[in-house]
Amino acid sequence: MNLDLSSINTVSILIRLLLSVVCGGLIGLERGRAGRPAGFRTHILVCMGAAMAMLTNQYVFQMYGTGDITRMGAQVLSGIGFLGAGTIIVTGNNKVKGLTTAAGLWATACMGLAIGVGFYAAAVFGCMLISFVTVALHRLDNYLLSRSKVIDVYIEYESSYSIGSIIDSIKKQMIHIDAIEVVRPTYGNTSISAIVMTLRVKKKQPRLDTIAKVCNIEGVVFAEEI
């Protein structure tokens, strides 16, 4: 019996849905281990939902010979933006989290579309490469970040101290200031002022050492890399 896995039939539907569960689960597994809000089950549902959309679109086109076979896929890519945006969080100290998770959800949806339309090779290779990016390149990203001389820092300091005195103290630590932005303190405390600075160290040193030097400045009550 010769089954055509590129057309809609019981076997191809089962294979595509199972493949979407496996591929989506592999991507979501790393996000789940990292404690991200969109983890194992979310990625599976996104991938399988995208695959089902393409299956339905192909079924309508195959059965009735009408319609745009790419229309539902385009709607999936538009709709996944809302789900991805929901995973991006801007904390009170202007720290942005969730960008990698949002990008992973979008890539998982694209992978699901490829599975749903029967583009198996692209889906499998895509799954392998997405997994490589989220797992292996995560370490490389951290390594490159640790060697960077530029660091963005959120600083809270006592309002009785002027911003000029804080800047002068930072410069005395052999740290160059590239940019300054005055922001609201995390808890809205009137006795505390807050700024976001882009700092550039003149020689290589651990980023934690730079944060520690800022924290030790008189008047600074809190400092954190963002």
Secondary structure, 3 states (H helix, E strand, C coil): CCCCCCCCCHHHHHHHHHHHHHHHHHHHHHHHHCCCCCCHHHHHHHHHHHHHHHHHHHHHHHHHCCCCCCHHHHHHHHHHHHHHHHCCEECCCCCEECHHHHHHHHHHHHHHHHHHCCCHHHHHHHHHHHHHHHHHHHHHHHHHHHCCCEEEEEEEEECCCCHHHHHHHHHHCCEEEEEEEEECCCCCCCCEEEEEEEEEECCCCCHHHHHHHHHCCCCEEEEEEC
